[in-house]
Amino acid sequence: MSSTWFWIVIAAVVVLVAVLVSGLLIARRRRISIAEPREVEQKPKGGGYAASGGITFAPGGEARPDPGEAHPVVDRPEVDGQPGVGDDAAVPRDSGQRSVRDVALPEPESAEEAEAETPAKPATSAKPAAPAKPATPAEPATPAAPAAPDSASTPATSAPPAEPVAEPAPEPVAEPAPEPVDEIDPAIGRLERLRGRLSKSRSMFGQSLLGLLGGGDLDEDSWQDVEDTLLLADLGAATTTQIVERLRDELGRRAVRSSDEAREVLREVLTAALSTDSERSVRALPHEADGRKQPAVVLVAGVNGTGKTTTTGKLARVLVAQGATVVLGAADTFRAAAADQLQTWGERAGASVVRGKEGADPAAVAFDAVKQGITESVDAVLVDTAGRLHTKTGLMDELGKVKRVVEKQAKVDEVLLVLDATTGQNGLAQARVFAEVIDVTGIVLTKLDGTAKGGIVFQVQRELGVPVKLVGLGEGPDDLAPFEPGAFVDALLG
Ligand SMILES: Nc1nc2c(ncn2[C@@H]2O[C@H](COP(=O)(O)OP(=O)(O)OP(=O)(O)O)[C@@H](O)[C@H]2O)c(=O)[nH]1
């Protein structure tokens, strides 16, 4: 009997100990750990685009980049049947309720207003100058200058101006720059994070090409496949033919046998196809004019939604991070939210923003932005323009007018055309129209992170004879990188 009790007690003790031990283990697991979290392996967003340096800037001024040799029209079969002038117009994302035609042009109500619309009369002299309050990034935020009433500068967008162009009678509101709220990473950090954004481009293009070329002697079918791969990646017929010819020559001449050798040849040929003698630095640094400091003036142009505002903001960040002072001109008065968007970029980067009322004359806003830039002796004025492309005439009127009006005060040093890489051939058609309208000096190719068709770079540069200067690799504020042919080809090939 006593031994039975003995064993019962022993069993109870064992059960008790087991319950205690498991309870402790469970409690331990649930406890919040304050230890250093394990390093989560950062998955790169894509392949391997890694620029070897930061974005380079050059002073503006007289020297203009070499426009390069224009591509002969006969070599442009890839653009046959592409959208013509004006076909690419897209309705701004957030302004479905409004169009150019809907904007009524009010009759001048007073003699003064009527006078302001007279071409010969400089509007600036008819208006009091905007408050000459310096707005450096470090300055504390002050209340915005009161918005001036509407005037003759209002919806000039609805009526294409006749030549000679009326100078603007702007009513832009000069916004003081608040304290920058964002810490801007040094260039090297940004480049690290840009590593690997071209995965989609890489997977299709590089792998299939290397698969074909690495297989030894190629028969005609295989060469046809090489051509198809290049065409599918948006390199265009002329560039494709050129590249295939060079590949045939080089592979034969060097008696390439291994896939590594084939890769090297492919890299060389593609990089050579992207090289240009034109300067890739962005002319966004000040220069001297008549013994005075003159801000560099950069116009950012492109069709709706390509990323103009985003690129303008990103560029301002890079400049400010390098110690430059920047004024942003919100001359995209067509899309309601564009000025707000730019304002936010300005606030985050530490740049003043000059904006007009919605529907105001873009040239008036651009004029005032440059005026403020000169008054405040800043280093660069970046003007975000509207991207309407309803008709070539409309575009000419607007963009041409912006440039002419700005150049009454300062030379435009850089005209950056923003193209959305995901639109492929359509981007090329847009580029052609813009190049006819305005003297484009550099291309920014955005959304390369979202396309398998990075090949548009080859065509755009070849056809326009204008260098691709920058690439957009994401929506983030630091996702802007200098364009480097070698790095780009490496990213494509993986
Ligand atoms: N993935 C990706 N998105 C981008 C890039 N650049 C811009 N975007 C996005 O593209 C969209 C359009 O950009 P915006 O800067 O507003 O374009 P916009 O040309 O100023 O447009 P409008 O004002 O309508 O003329 C936004 O959602 C941006 O975040 C890029 O390099 N990569």
Ligand as a Chemical Component Dictionary entry (heavy atoms), coordinates in Angstrom:
data_LIG
# 
_chem_comp.id                   LIG 
_chem_comp.type                 NON-POLYMER 
_chem_comp.pdbx_formal_charge   0 
_chem_comp.three_letter_code    LIG 
# 
loop_
_chem_comp_atom.comp_id 
_chem_comp_atom.atom_id 
_chem_comp_atom.alt_atom_id 
_chem_comp_atom.type_symbol 
_chem_comp_atom.charge 
_chem_comp_atom.model_Cartn_x 
_chem_comp_atom.model_Cartn_y 
_chem_comp_atom.model_Cartn_z 
_chem_comp_atom.pdbx_ordinal 
LIG N1  N1  N 0 8.715  53.356 -60.972 1  
LIG C1  C1  C 0 9.016  54.616 -61.229 2  
LIG N2  N2  N 0 8.055  55.553 -61.134 3  
LIG C2  C2  C 0 8.367  56.829 -61.410 4  
LIG C3  C3  C 0 9.665  57.221 -61.794 5  
LIG N3  N3  N 0 9.657  58.567 -62.001 6  
LIG C4  C4  C 0 8.391  58.986 -61.763 7  
LIG N4  N4  N 0 7.606  57.953 -61.398 8  
LIG C5  C5  C 0 6.188  57.959 -61.080 9  
LIG O1  O1  O 0 5.451  58.309 -62.244 10 
LIG C6  C6  C 0 4.281  59.014 -61.880 11 
LIG C7  C7  C 0 4.198  60.308 -62.673 12 
LIG O2  O2  O 0 5.237  61.161 -62.240 13 
LIG P1  P1  P 0 5.120  62.754 -62.291 14 
LIG O3  O3  O 0 6.426  63.284 -61.834 15 
LIG O4  O4  O 0 3.907  63.230 -61.611 16 
LIG O5  O5  O 0 4.945  62.944 -63.842 17 
LIG P2  P2  P 0 4.758  64.302 -64.664 18 
LIG O6  O6  O 0 5.457  64.100 -65.950 19 
LIG O7  O7  O 0 5.181  65.469 -63.858 20 
LIG O8  O8  O 0 3.202  64.292 -64.894 21 
LIG P3  P3  P 0 2.229  65.534 -65.289 22 
LIG O9  O9  O 0 2.340  66.525 -64.177 23 
LIG O10 O10 O 0 0.888  64.892 -65.381 24 
LIG O11 O11 O 0 2.691  66.070 -66.593 25 
LIG C8  C8  C 0 4.346  59.218 -60.374 26 
LIG O12 O12 O 0 3.579  58.238 -59.748 27 
LIG C9  C9  C 0 5.820  59.002 -60.052 28 
LIG O13 O13 O 0 6.024  58.555 -58.749 29 
LIG C10 C10 C 0 10.686 56.197 -61.889 30 
LIG O14 O14 O 0 11.847 56.423 -62.241 31 
LIG N5  N5  N 0 10.295 54.922 -61.593 32 
# 
loop_
_chem_comp_bond.comp_id 
_chem_comp_bond.atom_id_1 
_chem_comp_bond.atom_id_2 
_chem_comp_bond.value_order 
_chem_comp_bond.pdbx_ordinal 
LIG N1  C1  SING 1  
LIG C1  N2  DOUB 2  
LIG C1  N5  SING 3  
LIG N2  C2  SING 4  
LIG C2  C3  DOUB 5  
LIG C2  N4  SING 6  
LIG C3  N3  SING 7  
LIG C3  C10 SING 8  
LIG N3  C4  DOUB 9  
LIG C4  N4  SING 10 
LIG N4  C5  SING 11 
LIG C5  O1  SING 12 
LIG C5  C9  SING 13 
LIG O1  C6  SING 14 
LIG C6  C7  SING 15 
LIG C6  C8  SING 16 
LIG C7  O2  SING 17 
LIG O2  P1  SING 18 
LIG P1  O3  DOUB 19 
LIG P1  O4  SING 20 
LIG P1  O5  SING 21 
LIG O5  P2  SING 22 
LIG P2  O6  DOUB 23 
LIG P2  O7  SING 24 
LIG P2  O8  SING 25 
LIG O8  P3  SING 26 
LIG P3  O9  DOUB 27 
LIG P3  O10 SING 28 
LIG P3  O11 SING 29 
LIG C8  O12 SING 30 
LIG C8  C9  SING 31 
LIG C9  O13 SING 32 
LIG C10 O14 DOUB 33 
LIG C10 N5  SING 34 
# 
